[in-house]
Amino acid sequence: MSTDVKAAYSARAAEYVEKLGSVDSLHPSDRALIRSWASEVDGPILDAGCGPGHWTAYLAEHGNDVRGVDQVPWFIEHARLTYPGVSFELNSFDHLTEAPASIGGVLAWYSLIHHEPDTVRGILDEFARILRPGGALLLGFFLGPDVEPFDHTVATAYRWSPEALSAQLTAAGFQTIETHTRRGHTPRPRPHGAIVAQLAPRPGAEASTGNRHQKRAIDDRSASTYAARTASSTLFMPGGW
């Protein structure tokens, strides 16, 4: 995250927390996916780009050994006050403090959306460094037909196609296990994507899914109803910012 993006989030951190600082305000499919993914992770989880800490706390409540990291001081202060039993660190996840091969899973939920496309590979390399062989990665992102910038509420963000992001993952040593996409029938929330990936296991070991790439698409006809029920503004879930 650039200095400008960090400053932009710092300026709107309270607003972000008000609109998006609870898992209850987010799409039920996202909660189900993250919970299911985390239940299969073997080892500690790092919530990279944890924001105000709601996903970190959610996973901790469900029994995961999890820690959140974010470089926006307001977010980390809020997270520590709101979830005192959960560990949070103020730091950039471009250069993590974790030892090599020490983490079972990395959650990066909309954490890469503001990174220039040519910098994403370096971040994935850093995730690969800290993950154990066979470790799990879950990415949430804005879905598009290709890699393209757009005017996000806070700062310029990027849409990715699953194919383009999977290519970056492959180059960093990951296998794409599942691809999830969700499109609604209204402009907001924006089309959503998620990728479940696994760091290549040690030689001779088999990936837990048998290397089968599954694709799941949701035509979310209830999106507009859900958005109206959960928020009165366009600042609805990450796809609304």
C-alpha positions as CSV (number, residue, x, y, z in Angstrom):
1,M,0.0,0.0,0.0
2,S,1.4,3.4,-1.0
3,T,1.8,6.3,1.4
4,D,-1.1,8.1,-0.4
5,V,-3.4,5.1,0.0
6,K,-2.5,4.8,3.6
7,A,-3.2,8.5,4.2
8,A,-6.5,8.2,2.3
9,Y,-7.7,5.3,4.5
10,S,-6.5,7.0,7.6
11,A,-8.7,10.0,6.7
12,R,-11.8,7.9,6.3
13,A,-11.1,5.1,8.8
14,A,-14.0,6.0,11.1
15,E,-16.4,6.0,8.2
16,Y,-15.1,2.6,7.0
17,V,-15.6,1.1,10.4
18,E,-19.1,2.5,10.6
19,K,-20.1,1.0,7.3
20,L,-17.9,-2.1,7.0
21,G,-16.5,-2.8,10.4
22,S,-18.7,-5.8,11.2
23,V,-18.9,-9.2,9.5
24,D,-22.7,-8.9,9.9
25,S,-22.7,-6.1,7.3
26,L,-21.0,-8.3,4.7
27,H,-22.4,-10.8,2.2
28,P,-23.4,-14.2,3.8
29,S,-21.5,-16.0,1.0
30,D,-18.3,-14.3,2.1
31,R,-18.7,-15.3,5.7
32,A,-19.4,-18.9,4.6
33,L,-16.4,-19.1,2.3
34,I,-14.0,-17.6,4.8
35,R,-15.2,-19.7,7.7
36,S,-15.0,-22.9,5.5
37,W,-11.6,-22.0,4.3
38,A,-10.2,-21.3,7.8
39,S,-11.6,-24.5,9.2
40,E,-9.3,-26.4,6.9
41,V,-6.1,-24.4,7.6
42,D,-3.4,-26.3,9.4
43,G,-1.6,-23.9,11.6
44,P,-1.8,-20.2,12.5
45,I,-3.5,-17.7,10.1
46,L,-2.4,-14.2,9.2
47,D,-5.1,-11.7,8.3
48,A,-3.0,-9.5,5.9
49,G,-4.6,-6.1,5.6
50,C,-7.0,-6.7,8.5
51,G,-8.4,-3.2,8.5
52,P,-10.5,-2.7,11.7
53,G,-10.0,-6.3,12.7
54,H,-13.5,-7.8,12.2
55,W,-12.4,-10.8,10.1
56,T,-9.5,-11.5,12.5
57,A,-11.9,-11.5,15.4
58,Y,-14.4,-13.6,13.5
59,L,-11.8,-16.3,12.9
60,A,-10.6,-16.1,16.5
61,E,-14.1,-16.6,17.8
62,H,-14.3,-19.8,15.7
63,G,-11.2,-21.2,17.3
64,N,-8.5,-20.2,14.8
65,D,-5.0,-19.1,15.9
66,V,-5.1,-15.8,14.0
67,R,-3.3,-12.5,14.0
68,G,-4.1,-9.3,12.0
69,V,-1.7,-6.9,10.4
70,D,-2.4,-3.5,8.8
71,Q,-0.5,-0.3,8.2
72,V,-3.2,2.1,9.1
73,P,-2.7,3.1,12.7
74,W,-6.3,4.1,13.3
75,F,-7.5,0.6,12.2
76,I,-5.0,-1.2,14.5
77,E,-5.9,1.1,17.5
78,H,-9.6,0.4,16.9
79,A,-9.0,-3.4,16.5
80,R,-7.0,-3.6,19.7
81,L,-9.6,-1.7,21.7
82,T,-12.6,-3.6,20.2
83,Y,-11.1,-7.1,20.3
84,P,-8.7,-7.1,23.2
85,G,-8.1,-10.8,23.2
86,V,-6.9,-10.9,19.6
87,S,-3.4,-10.1,18.4
88,F,-2.9,-7.1,15.9
89,E,0.3,-5.6,14.5
90,L,0.9,-2.3,12.8
91,N,3.0,-3.2,9.8
92,S,3.0,-3.3,6.0
93,F,2.4,-6.8,4.7
94,D,4.9,-6.1,1.9
95,H,7.6,-7.0,4.4
96,L,6.2,-9.3,7.1
97,T,7.9,-10.1,10.4
98,E,6.9,-13.8,10.3
99,A,9.6,-16.4,10.0
100,P,9.8,-18.4,6.8
101,A,7.4,-21.4,6.6
102,S,5.8,-20.4,9.9
103,I,2.2,-19.7,8.9
104,G,-0.6,-22.2,7.9
105,G,-2.8,-19.7,6.0
106,V,-3.0,-16.2,4.8
107,L,-6.3,-14.3,4.4
108,A,-6.0,-11.3,2.0
109,W,-9.5,-10.1,1.7
110,Y,-9.6,-7.1,-0.7
111,S,-6.1,-6.4,0.6
112,L,-4.4,-6.1,-2.8
113,I,-6.9,-4.0,-4.6
114,H,-4.9,-0.8,-4.4
115,H,-1.6,-2.3,-5.3
116,E,-0.3,-1.5,-8.8
117,P,-0.5,-4.7,-10.9
118,D,3.2,-5.0,-11.3
119,T,3.7,-5.0,-7.5
120,V,1.3,-7.8,-6.7
121,R,3.7,-10.6,-7.6
122,G,6.1,-9.3,-4.9
123,I,3.4,-9.5,-2.2
124,L,2.5,-13.0,-3.3
125,D,6.1,-13.9,-3.0
126,E,6.1,-12.6,0.6
127,F,3.0,-14.7,1.4
128,A,4.8,-17.7,-0.1
129,R,7.8,-17.0,2.1
130,I,5.9,-17.2,5.3
131,L,3.6,-20.0,4.4
132,R,4.4,-23.6,5.1
133,P,4.6,-25.9,2.1
134,G,1.0,-26.8,1.3
135,G,-0.2,-23.6,3.1
136,A,-3.5,-22.0,2.2
137,L,-4.2,-18.6,0.7
138,L,-7.6,-16.9,0.3
139,L,-7.8,-13.7,-1.8
140,G,-10.9,-11.5,-2.2
141,F,-10.8,-9.0,-5.1
142,F,-12.9,-6.9,-7.5
143,L,-13.9,-9.0,-10.5
144,G,-13.3,-7.7,-14.1
145,P,-12.7,-9.0,-17.6
146,D,-9.1,-8.1,-17.3
147,V,-6.7,-6.1,-15.1
148,E,-8.0,-2.5,-15.1
149,P,-8.0,0.5,-12.8
150,F,-11.2,2.2,-11.6
151,D,-12.1,5.1,-9.3
152,H,-12.6,3.6,-5.9
153,T,-14.1,5.7,-3.1
154,V,-10.8,5.9,-1.2
155,A,-8.1,5.6,-3.9
156,T,-7.6,4.1,-7.3
157,A,-8.2,0.3,-7.2
158,Y,-7.9,-2.5,-9.7
159,R,-10.2,-5.1,-11.1
160,W,-8.7,-8.5,-11.9
161,S,-9.9,-11.4,-14.0
162,P,-9.5,-14.8,-12.2
163,E,-7.2,-15.9,-15.0
164,A,-4.8,-13.0,-14.6
165,L,-4.7,-13.3,-10.8
166,S,-4.2,-17.1,-11.1
167,A,-1.3,-16.5,-13.4
168,Q,0.4,-14.3,-10.8
169,L,-0.3,-17.0,-8.2
170,T,1.3,-19.7,-10.3
171,A,4.4,-17.6,-10.9
172,A,4.7,-17.2,-7.1
173,G,4.5,-21.0,-6.5
174,F,0.8,-21.4,-5.7
175,Q,-1.8,-23.7,-7.2
176,T,-5.3,-22.3,-7.7
177,I,-7.7,-24.6,-6.0
178,E,-11.1,-22.8,-6.3
179,T,-12.3,-19.7,-8.1
180,H,-15.5,-18.0,-6.8
181,T,-17.3,-15.2,-8.7
182,R,-20.5,-13.3,-7.8
183,R,-22.3,-10.8,-10.0
184,G,-25.5,-8.9,-9.1
185,H,-28.1,-7.1,-11.2
186,T,-27.3,-3.6,-9.8
187,P,-24.2,-1.4,-10.1
188,R,-23.5,-1.9,-6.4
189,P,-22.1,-4.0,-5.0
190,R,-19.5,-4.4,-7.7
191,P,-18.8,-7.9,-9.1
192,H,-16.8,-9.9,-6.6
193,G,-14.1,-12.6,-7.0
194,A,-12.3,-14.9,-4.6
195,I,-9.5,-17.4,-5.1
196,V,-8.5,-20.3,-2.8
197,A,-4.9,-21.2,-3.5
198,Q,-2.3,-23.5,-2.0
199,L,1.4,-23.1,-1.8
200,A,3.0,-26.0,-3.7
201,P,3.6,-28.8,-1.3
202,R,7.0,-30.4,-0.8
203,P,8.2,-32.7,-3.6
204,G,6.4,-36.0,-3.4
205,A,3.4,-34.6,-1.4
206,E,0.0,-34.3,-3.0
207,A,-2.1,-31.2,-2.8
208,S,-5.1,-31.7,-0.5
209,T,-7.6,-31.2,-3.4
210,G,-5.9,-33.5,-5.8
211,N,-5.0,-30.5,-7.9
212,R,-8.5,-30.0,-9.2
213,H,-9.4,-26.4,-9.9
214,Q,-13.1,-25.8,-9.1
215,K,-15.0,-22.8,-10.4
216,R,-18.1,-21.5,-8.7
217,A,-20.2,-18.6,-10.0
218,I,-23.2,-16.9,-8.3
219,D,-25.7,-14.9,-10.2
220,D,-26.7,-12.9,-7.1
221,R,-30.3,-11.7,-7.9
222,S,-30.7,-10.9,-4.2
223,A,-27.8,-8.5,-4.1
224,S,-29.9,-5.3,-4.3
225,T,-32.3,-6.5,-1.7
226,Y,-29.5,-7.5,0.6
227,A,-27.7,-4.1,0.1
228,A,-30.8,-2.2,0.9
229,R,-31.4,-4.3,4.1
230,T,-27.9,-3.9,5.4
231,A,-26.8,-0.4,4.5
232,S,-28.5,2.8,3.5
233,S,-25.6,4.2,1.4
234,T,-23.4,2.9,-1.4
235,L,-20.7,2.1,1.0
236,F,-21.8,-1.5,1.1
237,M,-19.3,-4.2,1.7
238,P,-15.9,-3.9,0.0
239,G,-17.7,-4.0,-3.4
240,G,-19.5,-0.8,-2.5
241,W,-16.5,1.3,-1.8
